Amino acid sequence: MKFYRVVADDYEYDEFNAFVVRAEDEVRALEIIKTHVSPYSKQKWEAHQLSVDGDEGVIVASFNAG
């Protein structure tokens, strides 16, 4: 299994804008997040594989307040 950071191209209030998921591949990562997103959403999603190697720091911070 691999970790993926999945981000939305655009978002409004009360919508997800990012996920970190564990999946076999990028296609499956996108399938997994679709179970959490409204079927009426027009958002486009992009998955980026994460590496466990590298510098320490924040992986995902998602702040969408009104």
FIKENU-246237 format. One record per residue (C-alpha): residue in one letter; x, y, z. Coordinates in steps of 0.02 Angstrom, whole numbers, padded with zeros to 5 digits, always signed. Layout:
<atoms>
AXYZ
...
</atoms>
This chain:
<atoms>
M+00000+00000+00000
K+00052+00180-00032
F-00002+00348+00039
Y-00079+00480-00073
R-00122+00662-00044
V-00280+00696-00144
V-00326+00878-00173
A-00472+00968-00255
D-00451+01096-00392
D-00584+01207-00315
Y-00701+01202-00165
E-00839+01296-00078
Y-00897+01300+00103
D-00950+01130+00168
E-00846+01036+00040
F-00690+00932+00063
N-00532+01003-00013
A-00400+00872+00033
F-00377+00694+00092
V-00231+00581+00136
V-00273+00401+00093
R-00187+00233+00088
A-00217+00141-00076
E-00137+00021-00199
D-00122+00154-00334
E-00178+00328-00388
V-00337+00264-00472
R-00393+00175-00314
A-00351+00329-00208
L-00470+00432-00315
E-00605+00298-00303
I-00591+00297-00113
I-00617+00485-00092
K-00768+00482-00209
T-00862+00387-00072
H-00845+00543+00038
V-00886+00676-00092
S-01061+00722-00150
P-01106+00640-00316
Y-01165+00813-00372
S-00996+00894-00339
K-00910+00969-00491
Q-00740+00961-00406
K-00593+00885-00498
W-00471+00785-00392
E-00286+00750-00412
A-00185+00618-00319
H+00000+00635-00275
Q+00097+00490-00202
L+00183+00530-00038
S+00351+00463+00014
V+00394+00415+00192
D+00569+00481+00161
G+00610+00666+00169
D+00613+00812+00288
E+00496+00822+00436
G+00345+00936+00422
V+00159+00948+00397
I+00088+00830+00265
V-00086+00906+00247
A-00165+01059+00325
S-00340+01102+00268
F-00416+01267+00326
N-00580+01322+00247
A-00675+01436+00366
G-00798+01574+00329
</atoms>
